[in-house]
Amino acid sequence: MSWKSLAEIAPRLSEAEVRFEKRRRLIGLWLGPLLFAAAVFASPLQNVTPVGMRTLGIFLWTVTWWVCEPIPIPATSLACLAMLALCGILPVEAAFSPWSNWICIFLLGACVIGHAMSVHGLTRRIAYSMASSRLVGGDPWRVLVAFGLASALMSCMLS
């Protein structure tokens, strides 16, 4: 579900697939900035301002890194926002304001908590304790109701 480094996915891949992944990530790592530089320093397109060409360069860099994945996709997205501010396209407040919405922060926090629960096995321990509780008592219908209620309660807060 999350981005994995080449060392993490290499055991499941053939040698040809590993070579392809290495080549794809290396080419993408250099191609993104090259496309950005080409868009910024090349002669502008007809009726496009220099700000528009810088924006096009950031777009090309971001899409290239999304496709080739030399760094994780979320890091590429945040780098894109930083580039909008660094290149003078938007002020810092305007570049990062979509992320300052409380819903985005809430969902990010919920995903972090959910991932931490999964990594440390809290979800498994909750399931085991529910299944072995006296209230459930081994009755299949009670197990179903308990897990349904727990799922509904947790999905209100976590991803």
C-alpha positions as a Python dict, from the first residue, in 0.01 Angstrom:
ca = {
    (1, 'M'): (0, 0, 0),
    (2, 'S'): (285, 237, 68),
    (3, 'W'): (591, 322, -137),
    (4, 'K'): (865, 66, -105),
    (5, 'S'): (1232, 103, -179),
    (6, 'L'): (1394, -122, -432),
    (7, 'A'): (1561, -324, -155),
    (8, 'E'): (1217, -407, -11),
    (9, 'I'): (1060, -524, -337),
    (10, 'A'): (1367, -688, -496),
    (11, 'P'): (1319, -1032, -333),
    (12, 'R'): (983, -1070, -508),
    (13, 'L'): (1109, -959, -851),
    (14, 'S'): (1306, -1135, -1119),
    (15, 'E'): (1649, -1005, -1218),
    (16, 'A'): (1506, -840, -1530),
    (17, 'E'): (1237, -665, -1325),
    (18, 'V'): (1496, -540, -1076),
    (19, 'R'): (1707, -400, -1361),
    (20, 'F'): (1398, -235, -1507),
    (21, 'E'): (1304, -79, -1170),
    (22, 'K'): (1657, 52, -1118),
    (23, 'R'): (1667, 199, -1465),
    (24, 'R'): (1317, 350, -1438),
    (25, 'R'): (1391, 516, -1105),
    (26, 'L'): (1733, 645, -1211),
    (27, 'I'): (1604, 784, -1541),
    (28, 'G'): (1310, 947, -1365),
    (29, 'L'): (1538, 1099, -1101),
    (30, 'W'): (1730, 1289, -1368),
    (31, 'L'): (1457, 1335, -1628),
    (32, 'G'): (1228, 1535, -1398),
    (33, 'P'): (1474, 1819, -1328),
    (34, 'L'): (1588, 1815, -1691),
    (35, 'L'): (1231, 1864, -1812),
    (36, 'F'): (1189, 2144, -1558),
    (37, 'A'): (1506, 2316, -1684),
    (38, 'A'): (1403, 2267, -2046),
    (39, 'A'): (1064, 2426, -1982),
    (40, 'V'): (1208, 2719, -1786),
    (41, 'F'): (1506, 2801, -2007),
    (42, 'A'): (1363, 2708, -2347),
    (43, 'S'): (1194, 2967, -2563),
    (44, 'P'): (844, 3015, -2423),
    (45, 'L'): (542, 2877, -2598),
    (46, 'Q'): (322, 3121, -2785),
    (47, 'N'): (130, 3350, -2545),
    (48, 'V'): (278, 3187, -2233),
    (49, 'T'): (441, 3404, -1967),
    (50, 'P'): (762, 3308, -1785),
    (51, 'V'): (551, 3223, -1478),
    (52, 'G'): (347, 2989, -1694),
    (53, 'M'): (662, 2821, -1824),
    (54, 'R'): (790, 2770, -1469),
    (55, 'T'): (453, 2621, -1378),
    (56, 'L'): (475, 2389, -1679),
    (57, 'G'): (825, 2287, -1571),
    (58, 'I'): (705, 2201, -1219),
    (59, 'F'): (416, 2005, -1368),
    (60, 'L'): (649, 1805, -1595),
    (61, 'W'): (890, 1734, -1308),
    (62, 'T'): (609, 1624, -1077),
    (63, 'V'): (441, 1395, -1330),
    (64, 'T'): (776, 1239, -1425),
    (65, 'W'): (853, 1163, -1061),
    (66, 'W'): (501, 1029, -1004),
    (67, 'V'): (540, 787, -1296),
    (68, 'C'): (901, 682, -1230),
    (69, 'E'): (883, 694, -848),
    (70, 'P'): (1246, 782, -761),
    (71, 'I'): (1107, 914, -430),
    (72, 'P'): (771, 836, -264),
    (73, 'I'): (466, 984, -439),
    (74, 'P'): (352, 1186, -132),
    (75, 'A'): (700, 1338, -101),
    (76, 'T'): (684, 1434, -468),
    (77, 'S'): (349, 1602, -410),
    (78, 'L'): (480, 1806, -119),
    (79, 'A'): (795, 1895, -315),
    (80, 'C'): (570, 2023, -593),
    (81, 'L'): (400, 2260, -349),
    (82, 'A'): (737, 2379, -221),
    (83, 'M'): (856, 2436, -578),
    (84, 'L'): (552, 2655, -647),
    (85, 'A'): (665, 2880, -363),
    (86, 'L'): (1039, 2862, -441),
    (87, 'C'): (990, 2951, -808),
    (88, 'G'): (780, 3255, -721),
    (89, 'I'): (462, 3124, -877),
    (90, 'L'): (262, 3147, -556),
    (91, 'P'): (335, 3291, -212),
    (92, 'V'): (399, 3032, 59),
    (93, 'E'): (57, 3085, 215),
    (94, 'A'): (-123, 3028, -114),
    (95, 'A'): (92, 2728, -211),
    (96, 'F'): (28, 2539, 112),
    (97, 'S'): (-320, 2670, 200),
    (98, 'P'): (-509, 2373, 49),
    (99, 'W'): (-326, 2147, 297),
    (100, 'S'): (-412, 2367, 595),
    (101, 'N'): (-777, 2271, 578),
    (102, 'W'): (-879, 2093, 898),
    (103, 'I'): (-1017, 1796, 704),
    (104, 'C'): (-679, 1726, 543),
    (105, 'I'): (-503, 1744, 879),
    (106, 'F'): (-771, 1522, 1038),
    (107, 'L'): (-740, 1258, 766),
    (108, 'L'): (-361, 1267, 779),
    (109, 'G'): (-369, 1218, 1156),
    (110, 'A'): (-622, 935, 1126),
    (111, 'C'): (-406, 758, 867),
    (112, 'V'): (-96, 796, 1085),
    (113, 'I'): (-279, 656, 1390),
    (114, 'G'): (-427, 370, 1184),
    (115, 'H'): (-88, 278, 1041),
    (116, 'A'): (72, 291, 1386),
    (117, 'M'): (-201, 63, 1522),
    (118, 'S'): (-141, -182, 1240),
    (119, 'V'): (238, -179, 1271),
    (120, 'H'): (233, -239, 1646),
    (121, 'G'): (-38, -507, 1629),
    (122, 'L'): (-301, -317, 1826),
    (123, 'T'): (-569, -405, 1572),
    (124, 'R'): (-490, -776, 1607),
    (125, 'R'): (-492, -756, 1987),
    (126, 'I'): (-829, -578, 1986),
    (127, 'A'): (-974, -847, 1758),
    (128, 'Y'): (-839, -1129, 1974),
    (129, 'S'): (-968, -974, 2295),
    (130, 'M'): (-1312, -919, 2141),
    (131, 'A'): (-1333, -1275, 2015),
    (132, 'S'): (-1230, -1418, 2351),
    (133, 'S'): (-1445, -1193, 2572),
    (134, 'R'): (-1716, -1334, 2797),
    (135, 'L'): (-1976, -1117, 2625),
    (136, 'V'): (-1920, -1293, 2293),
    (137, 'G'): (-1888, -1636, 2451),
    (138, 'G'): (-1809, -1816, 2125),
    (139, 'D'): (-2155, -1753, 1974),
    (140, 'P'): (-2113, -1678, 1600),
    (141, 'W'): (-2388, -1415, 1597),
    (142, 'R'): (-2236, -1233, 1892),
    (143, 'V'): (-1894, -1241, 1721),
    (144, 'L'): (-2052, -1091, 1410),
    (145, 'V'): (-2228, -817, 1607),
    (146, 'A'): (-1915, -738, 1812),
    (147, 'F'): (-1693, -705, 1505),
    (148, 'G'): (-1958, -503, 1322),
    (149, 'L'): (-1990, -259, 1610),
    (150, 'A'): (-1613, -235, 1655),
    (151, 'S'): (-1564, -174, 1282),
    (152, 'A'): (-1831, 96, 1280),
    (153, 'L'): (-1683, 263, 1586),
    (154, 'M'): (-1324, 256, 1459),
    (155, 'S'): (-1408, 358, 1104),
    (156, 'C'): (-1562, 676, 1241),
    (157, 'M'): (-1214, 783, 1345),
    (158, 'L'): (-955, 586, 1145),
    (159, 'S'): (-892, 491, 787),
}
